[in-house]
């Protein structure tokens, strides 16, 4: 009888819980259904802590940060030609080619696999203070299983991300991980997929709710569907009931200091990446997005003024085939869109409402053939959008693409006149983004090298990989040929 009673009570709770929709921050309706919670006191406390962290992560002068970042890009571009010439001049080994300053920080280090946490030093933009699992131990995921949401088995990804304290999470081998429910990631974690192929696919997505210092690097996320909800653990000391998740690939809710790098994403039920409810200090870099409608949502509701603290950098990303809109769609906040390659959209690329500030700098926009979709931008028409500061600086426009600017000129430009090369006609964008997406890291000629792993490689990159392999093979042939000649000559003169 007790079991029947417990079952009846559980069914009743499942039916009435969706009615308890309360915004613990602003006393308005939640923007996302999957944040409907039973244990509100726990989440109220988490929200207070998260808001404090967001305020600490907020940059009072975002233009200054943008200016500094642009200078770094310029220095990197100026130096890359010299480095490339030196690499091409090498007679032995395979040259490591890192085409932007974030990648140059770690990819050409032959010992990166022995010092994975060096990656923390490479983040740029608004998420530049993100530390992830730095200082914590290495946690090796050994199983792709995701069977227990409350007491996850040690060695699984869910067990790793719900541990207390900083952890640097890596994987023992390549894995396809199907998440049965949304993956609740706790603070101070790095999910590092380098060295193997990690797919989060055909299940629920990743949720970063009221957390800080999270790095997601080098994984593939696709075909994400909503989770049904239920009891789900979010830390070592807490689990609670959560309703149906939305089906976002990565959901960022009231979180700060987040870095998403070298991620390949496509085909999620809702957004690929959503950042809402006061999330800030975020950098999304070197990632590849395809096959989706609503790509990115930064701010979910015009009533959520908490998103005024939102500051996000989009840099070195490739927005590729079969994308439709929201790259991103913004409310409030400050979004720096710099050196991204927009090769596909069907409706628009960058949109917004509620007076966001959008600085588009040195991007390349390739318009679709549809004459009604040439405009890069889209604004909600019932707002006084002409006062919004949306500026295009040194963007390149292809096939009739155009950007409708609004608002005042920048008083403090994101870069000085000597740094204008950063976005000159977007001429450097294809090179800067040529390795966007998940990478496959391998040992080549005693070096640990990272090359593109995703199937949708850009033109020339697959051939580049073949040429690298051919170069390696030719070097080996030359080496053994020279060795053979030396042995022959030695034997010849020794016998005389």
VMD Tcl script that draws the C-alpha trace (Angstrom):
set ca {
  {0.00 0.00 0.00}
  {2.87 2.34 0.83}
  {4.35 1.80 -2.64}
  {1.01 2.61 -4.29}
  {0.73 5.77 -2.16}
  {4.25 6.89 -3.08}
  {3.56 6.29 -6.77}
  {0.32 8.30 -6.55}
  {2.12 11.15 -4.76}
  {4.88 11.21 -7.39}
  {2.32 11.42 -10.20}
  {0.54 14.28 -8.46}
  {3.80 16.17 -8.01}
  {4.67 15.66 -11.66}
  {1.32 17.14 -12.62}
  {1.32 20.22 -10.36}
  {5.01 21.18 -10.34}
  {4.86 23.05 -13.71}
  {2.45 25.49 -12.07}
  {5.18 26.69 -9.69}
  {6.85 29.04 -12.15}
  {8.46 31.86 -10.18}
  {11.43 34.00 -11.10}
  {13.60 33.98 -8.01}
  {15.51 36.98 -9.34}
  {12.92 39.47 -10.58}
  {9.56 38.01 -9.52}
  {8.58 37.55 -13.17}
  {7.86 34.43 -15.14}
  {10.76 32.16 -15.94}
  {12.09 32.46 -19.45}
  {12.85 28.79 -19.69}
  {10.50 25.99 -18.70}
  {13.30 23.71 -17.54}
  {14.06 26.02 -14.60}
  {10.76 25.12 -12.90}
  {11.93 23.91 -9.51}
  {10.56 22.49 -6.29}
  {13.36 23.36 -3.88}
  {13.22 27.11 -4.47}
  {15.18 28.02 -1.33}
  {18.21 26.13 -2.62}
  {18.04 27.86 -6.00}
  {17.37 31.26 -4.43}
  {20.65 30.94 -2.56}
  {22.42 29.80 -5.73}
  {20.94 32.75 -7.62}
  {22.19 35.28 -5.06}
  {25.71 33.86 -5.26}
  {25.56 33.75 -9.06}
  {24.38 37.35 -9.32}
  {27.26 38.51 -7.12}
  {29.72 36.62 -9.33}
  {28.15 38.14 -12.45}
  {28.53 41.63 -11.02}
  {32.18 40.92 -10.24}
  {32.73 39.57 -13.77}
  {31.09 42.60 -15.42}
  {33.49 45.02 -17.17}
  {32.43 48.66 -16.60}
  {34.21 49.71 -19.82}
  {33.67 46.94 -22.40}
  {35.11 49.11 -25.18}
  {38.48 49.04 -23.44}
  {38.46 45.24 -23.40}
  {37.43 45.13 -27.05}
  {40.25 47.53 -27.91}
  {42.80 45.37 -26.08}
  {41.56 42.19 -27.75}
  {41.69 43.80 -31.19}
  {45.31 44.82 -30.62}
  {46.18 41.24 -29.73}
  {44.59 40.02 -32.97}
  {46.56 42.57 -34.97}
  {49.85 41.56 -33.38}
  {49.04 37.92 -34.04}
  {48.20 38.54 -37.70}
  {51.33 40.60 -38.18}
  {53.47 37.84 -36.70}
  {51.71 34.89 -38.31}
  {53.21 35.44 -41.76}
  {56.71 35.38 -40.32}
  {55.99 32.26 -38.32}
  {54.41 30.59 -41.31}
  {57.45 31.28 -43.47}
  {59.69 29.80 -40.81}
  {57.52 26.71 -40.54}
  {57.37 26.24 -44.28}
  {61.14 26.43 -44.32}
  {61.58 23.48 -42.02}
  {63.11 20.47 -43.72}
  {61.94 17.85 -41.24}
  {58.72 17.18 -39.39}
  {55.23 18.52 -39.94}
  {54.62 22.18 -39.26}
  {51.92 23.00 -36.76}
  {49.67 25.69 -38.17}
  {47.67 27.74 -35.68}
  {45.91 30.57 -37.46}
  {44.79 32.81 -34.60}
  {46.14 33.96 -31.27}
  {43.95 31.69 -29.13}
  {45.13 28.56 -30.94}
  {48.70 29.81 -31.16}
  {48.76 29.84 -27.37}
  {48.65 26.03 -27.11}
  {48.28 24.07 -30.35}
  {51.91 24.13 -31.43}
  {53.22 23.09 -28.04}
  {54.35 19.46 -28.53}
  {53.75 18.83 -24.83}
  {50.21 20.22 -24.58}
  {48.84 16.81 -23.58}
  {51.19 16.77 -20.58}
  {50.14 20.28 -19.55}
  {46.47 20.49 -20.47}
  {45.73 23.22 -17.96}
  {47.90 25.64 -19.93}
  {44.76 26.10 -22.03}
  {43.42 28.45 -19.34}
  {46.02 31.04 -20.36}
  {44.63 31.21 -23.90}
  {41.11 32.58 -23.46}
  {40.46 36.10 -24.76}
  {37.52 38.48 -24.78}
  {34.91 38.88 -22.07}
  {35.49 35.35 -20.79}
  {39.20 36.00 -20.32}
  {39.13 35.39 -16.55}
  {37.62 31.92 -16.90}
  {39.70 29.33 -15.06}
  {37.62 26.18 -15.45}
  {39.16 23.28 -13.55}
  {42.56 24.91 -13.20}
  {44.40 23.74 -10.10}
  {42.24 20.67 -9.73}
  {43.10 17.04 -10.44}
  {42.60 15.30 -13.78}
  {39.38 13.27 -13.90}
  {39.34 10.59 -16.61}
  {35.92 9.64 -17.98}
  {36.04 5.92 -18.75}
  {32.40 5.16 -19.59}
  {29.83 6.79 -21.92}
  {26.97 5.50 -19.76}
  {24.37 7.86 -18.30}
  {21.93 5.64 -16.47}
  {21.58 7.11 -12.97}
  {20.65 10.80 -12.67}
  {20.85 10.93 -8.86}
  {23.79 8.66 -8.09}
  {25.89 8.67 -11.26}
  {28.46 5.94 -11.57}
  {32.11 6.96 -11.03}
  {33.91 7.22 -14.36}
  {30.93 8.78 -16.16}
  {30.69 12.36 -17.37}
  {27.71 13.07 -15.10}
  {29.67 11.91 -12.07}
  {32.60 14.12 -13.06}
  {30.69 17.38 -13.59}
  {28.77 17.10 -10.31}
  {31.84 16.76 -8.07}
  {32.76 19.60 -5.73}
  {35.86 21.68 -6.38}
  {37.85 22.20 -9.58}
  {38.29 19.26 -11.96}
  {39.93 18.97 -15.36}
  {37.83 16.35 -17.13}
  {39.33 14.33 -19.99}
  {38.31 11.10 -21.72}
  {40.01 7.70 -21.86}
  {38.87 7.08 -25.44}
  {36.48 8.32 -28.11}
  {32.85 8.13 -26.99}
  {29.25 8.70 -28.08}
  {27.45 9.94 -24.98}
  {23.66 9.99 -24.93}
  {22.47 12.05 -21.96}
  {19.18 10.75 -20.61}
  {18.52 14.11 -18.89}
  {20.15 17.53 -19.04}
  {23.74 17.47 -17.76}
  {24.00 19.85 -14.79}
  {27.60 21.11 -14.69}
  {28.91 22.54 -11.41}
  {31.40 25.40 -11.05}
  {35.13 25.18 -11.74}
  {35.04 22.45 -14.36}
  {36.78 21.94 -17.69}
  {35.37 19.42 -20.16}
  {38.39 18.79 -22.38}
  {37.78 16.58 -25.41}
  {41.22 16.98 -26.96}
  {42.93 13.79 -28.09}
  {39.73 11.83 -28.74}
  {36.37 12.26 -30.50}
  {33.60 13.06 -28.03}
  {30.00 13.23 -29.23}
  {27.13 14.45 -27.06}
  {24.27 13.29 -29.23}
  {20.68 12.03 -29.48}
  {19.87 12.89 -25.88}
  {19.59 15.92 -23.62}
  {22.03 18.84 -23.63}
  {24.37 20.63 -21.22}
  {23.09 23.11 -18.60}
  {25.23 25.72 -16.81}
  {22.86 27.16 -14.21}
  {24.08 29.61 -11.55}
  {27.68 28.45 -11.93}
  {30.99 30.11 -12.76}
  {34.31 29.14 -14.31}
  {33.37 26.49 -16.85}
  {35.33 25.61 -19.99}
  {33.88 23.36 -22.69}
  {36.49 22.49 -25.30}
  {36.85 20.14 -28.22}
  {33.58 18.21 -28.31}
  {30.76 17.70 -30.81}
  {27.13 18.32 -29.85}
  {24.28 17.44 -32.19}
  {20.76 16.03 -32.43}
  {19.88 17.20 -28.92}
  {16.31 16.59 -27.72}
  {14.42 17.74 -24.60}
  {14.83 15.70 -21.44}
  {11.64 14.55 -19.77}
  {12.68 15.83 -16.34}
  {12.81 14.17 -12.95}
  {15.26 13.96 -10.09}
  {18.68 15.13 -11.29}
  {21.89 15.73 -9.36}
  {23.61 19.11 -9.81}
  {26.32 18.81 -7.12}
  {27.71 16.32 -4.65}
  {25.41 17.60 -1.91}
  {22.21 18.28 -3.85}
  {19.74 16.79 -6.30}
  {16.23 18.00 -7.06}
  {13.24 17.66 -9.33}
  {13.51 19.38 -12.70}
  {10.86 19.64 -15.37}
  {11.26 19.04 -19.08}
  {14.40 20.62 -20.55}
  {14.22 22.69 -23.73}
  {16.61 20.82 -25.96}
  {19.36 23.45 -26.09}
  {22.81 22.19 -26.96}
  {24.33 24.37 -24.23}
  {22.07 26.36 -21.90}
  {23.74 29.14 -19.87}
  {21.45 30.45 -17.12}
  {22.67 33.09 -14.65}
  {26.26 31.91 -15.13}
  {29.53 33.83 -15.46}
  {33.07 33.25 -16.71}
  {32.23 30.72 -19.40}
  {34.48 29.75 -22.32}
  {33.25 27.56 -25.18}
  {36.05 26.76 -27.64}
  {36.49 24.44 -30.63}
  {33.00 22.98 -30.35}
  {31.05 21.65 -33.35}
  {27.27 21.97 -33.02}
  {24.21 21.22 -35.14}
  {20.59 20.07 -35.00}
  {19.34 20.82 -31.49}
  {15.63 20.98 -30.67}
  {15.84 24.56 -29.36}
  {18.97 26.74 -29.53}
  {22.52 25.63 -30.10}
  {23.75 28.01 -27.36}
  {21.42 30.11 -25.18}
  {22.70 32.58 -22.55}
  {20.03 34.19 -20.38}
  {19.11 35.59 -16.94}
  {22.16 37.73 -16.26}
  {24.79 35.44 -17.73}
  {27.98 37.36 -18.47}
  {31.75 37.18 -19.04}
  {31.36 34.67 -21.88}
  {33.64 33.89 -24.81}
  {32.53 31.61 -27.64}
  {35.45 30.96 -29.97}
  {36.80 28.73 -32.75}
  {33.49 26.88 -33.06}
  {31.57 25.62 -36.08}
  {27.79 25.79 -36.35}
  {25.61 24.18 -39.04}
  {22.11 22.78 -39.70}
  {19.97 24.85 -37.36}
  {17.22 27.45 -37.17}
  {17.57 29.46 -33.92}
  {21.33 29.35 -33.46}
  {22.07 31.59 -30.44}
  {19.83 33.47 -28.02}
  {21.44 36.06 -25.72}
  {18.64 37.22 -23.42}
  {15.25 35.50 -23.53}
  {12.73 38.13 -22.40}
  {12.35 41.89 -22.86}
  {11.39 42.13 -19.17}
  {14.64 40.62 -17.95}
  {16.64 43.80 -17.42}
  {19.15 41.75 -15.46}
  {20.63 40.96 -18.87}
  {22.05 44.49 -19.00}
  {25.16 43.00 -17.37}
  {25.51 40.49 -20.19}
  {28.85 40.76 -22.03}
  {29.73 38.19 -24.67}
  {32.55 37.82 -27.18}
  {32.01 35.83 -30.39}
  {35.35 35.34 -32.10}
  {36.90 33.12 -34.80}
  {33.67 31.13 -35.32}
  {32.30 29.78 -38.58}
  {28.55 30.02 -39.10}
  {28.12 27.47 -41.85}
  {25.68 25.52 -43.96}
  {21.92 25.35 -43.47}
  {21.68 28.00 -40.73}
  {18.61 30.24 -40.73}
  {18.75 32.98 -38.07}
  {19.93 34.18 -34.62}
  {23.71 34.31 -34.94}
  {23.05 35.73 -32.37}
  {19.69 37.27 -31.34}
  {20.40 39.71 -28.47}
  {18.57 41.57 -25.70}
  {20.26 44.24 -23.59}
  {23.96 43.68 -22.91}
  {27.11 44.20 -24.99}
  {28.07 41.72 -27.69}
  {31.42 41.93 -29.50}
  {31.21 39.99 -32.76}
  {34.74 39.90 -34.13}
  {36.44 37.99 -36.97}
  {33.71 35.44 -37.56}
  {32.86 33.93 -40.94}
  {29.16 34.05 -41.82}
  {28.86 31.96 -44.97}
  {25.19 30.97 -44.66}
  {21.88 32.32 -43.37}
  {18.33 32.25 -44.72}
  {16.56 35.04 -42.77}
  {19.22 37.19 -41.07}
  {22.49 36.81 -39.17}
  {22.45 39.25 -36.23}
  {19.24 40.45 -34.58}
  {17.90 41.87 -31.35}
  {15.52 43.91 -29.25}
  {15.65 45.87 -25.97}
  {18.57 48.08 -27.00}
  {21.58 45.77 -27.00}
  {24.99 47.12 -28.02}
  {26.47 45.15 -30.89}
  {29.95 45.83 -32.26}
  {30.50 43.89 -35.48}
  {34.19 44.03 -36.31}
  {36.13 42.44 -39.13}
  {33.59 39.74 -39.94}
  {32.80 38.32 -43.36}
  {29.13 38.19 -44.35}
  {28.19 36.13 -47.42}
  {24.54 36.82 -48.24}
  {22.18 34.16 -49.60}
  {20.92 34.46 -53.17}
  {17.45 35.41 -51.92}
  {17.16 39.17 -52.50}
  {14.84 39.47 -49.50}
  {17.48 38.13 -47.10}
  {20.56 40.17 -47.97}
  {20.43 42.26 -44.79}
  {22.72 41.00 -42.04}
  {20.70 42.66 -39.27}
  {17.15 42.42 -37.95}
  {15.53 44.58 -35.25}
  {12.16 44.44 -33.55}
  {10.25 47.23 -35.29}
  {8.17 48.50 -32.37}
  {11.24 49.74 -30.50}
  {13.16 52.96 -31.12}
  {15.95 50.98 -32.74}
  {17.64 53.97 -34.39}
  {19.14 54.86 -31.01}
  {20.65 51.42 -30.48}
  {24.39 51.27 -30.96}
  {24.92 48.70 -33.69}
  {28.14 49.46 -35.54}
  {29.92 47.68 -38.36}
  {33.68 48.19 -38.49}
  {35.77 46.78 -41.33}
  {33.33 44.00 -42.09}
  {33.46 42.36 -45.52}
  {30.20 41.99 -47.45}
  {29.80 39.42 -50.21}
  {26.96 38.73 -52.64}
  {25.05 41.88 -51.75}
  {25.11 41.52 -47.96}
  {24.63 44.75 -46.01}
  {24.59 45.82 -42.35}
  {22.15 48.53 -41.21}
  {24.00 50.59 -38.61}
  {22.32 52.61 -35.90}
  {23.09 54.70 -32.85}
  {26.03 57.01 -32.24}
  {29.53 56.54 -33.50}
  {31.82 54.93 -30.97}
  {33.27 57.54 -28.63}
  {36.02 55.15 -27.60}
  {36.59 53.01 -30.67}
  {37.30 49.30 -30.09}
  {40.73 49.85 -31.63}
  {42.95 52.79 -32.62}
  {43.55 53.89 -36.22}
  {46.83 51.97 -36.39}
  {44.93 48.78 -35.53}
  {42.34 49.04 -38.33}
  {43.82 46.01 -40.07}
  {41.95 43.85 -37.56}
  {38.82 43.95 -39.68}
  {40.09 45.13 -43.04}
  {37.39 43.92 -45.41}
  {37.26 40.73 -43.39}
  {40.19 39.65 -45.55}
  {41.81 37.64 -42.76}
  {38.66 35.89 -41.58}
  {38.92 32.75 -43.67}
  {42.42 32.15 -42.36}
  {41.58 33.07 -38.77}
  {38.61 30.66 -38.76}
  {40.12 27.91 -40.91}
  {40.30 25.48 -37.98}
  {36.92 26.32 -36.44}
  {35.15 23.35 -34.88}
  {36.24 20.29 -32.98}
  {39.84 19.24 -33.60}
  {41.38 15.81 -33.72}
  {44.70 15.75 -31.90}
  {47.32 13.18 -32.80}
  {51.05 12.54 -32.46}
  {52.89 13.35 -35.68}
  {56.68 13.11 -35.96}
  {57.19 13.24 -32.19}
  {54.89 16.29 -32.00}
  {51.38 16.40 -30.66}
  {49.42 17.98 -33.47}
  {45.78 19.06 -33.71}
  {43.93 19.07 -37.02}
  {40.32 19.36 -38.06}
  {38.17 16.38 -37.13}
  {34.66 17.40 -38.18}
  {33.47 15.99 -41.50}
  {32.25 19.35 -42.81}
  {35.76 20.66 -43.37}
  {36.15 23.88 -45.26}
  {37.63 23.88 -48.75}
  {41.32 23.21 -48.79}
  {41.57 21.93 -45.22}
  {41.13 18.27 -46.10}
  {43.76 18.63 -48.82}
  {45.98 20.39 -46.30}
  {45.78 17.30 -44.08}
  {46.70 15.04 -46.99}
  {49.63 17.29 -47.83}
  {50.82 17.18 -44.23}
  {50.72 13.38 -44.32}
  {52.49 13.39 -47.66}
  {55.12 15.73 -46.27}
  {55.67 13.40 -43.34}
  {55.98 10.38 -45.63}
  {58.35 12.18 -48.00}
  {60.53 13.24 -45.08}
  {60.73 9.63 -43.94}
  {61.70 8.49 -47.44}
  {64.43 11.14 -47.62}
  {65.68 10.16 -44.16}
  {65.99 6.46 -44.99}
  {67.49 7.22 -48.40}
  {70.20 9.36 -46.80}
  {70.79 6.66 -44.20}
  {71.14 4.04 -46.94}
  {73.70 6.20 -48.81}
  {75.73 6.73 -45.63}
  {75.80 2.99 -44.88}
  {76.73 2.17 -48.47}
  {79.57 4.70 -48.55}
  {80.84 3.54 -45.16}
  {80.96 -0.10 -46.29}
  {82.52 0.88 -49.62}
  {85.41 2.82 -48.09}
  {85.86 0.34 -45.24}
  {86.41 -2.52 -47.67}
  {89.18 -0.73 -49.56}
}
mol new
graphics top color blue
foreach p $ca { graphics top sphere $p radius 0.5 }
foreach p [lrange $ca 0 end-1] q [lrange $ca 1 end] { graphics top cylinder $p $q radius 0.2 }
display resetview
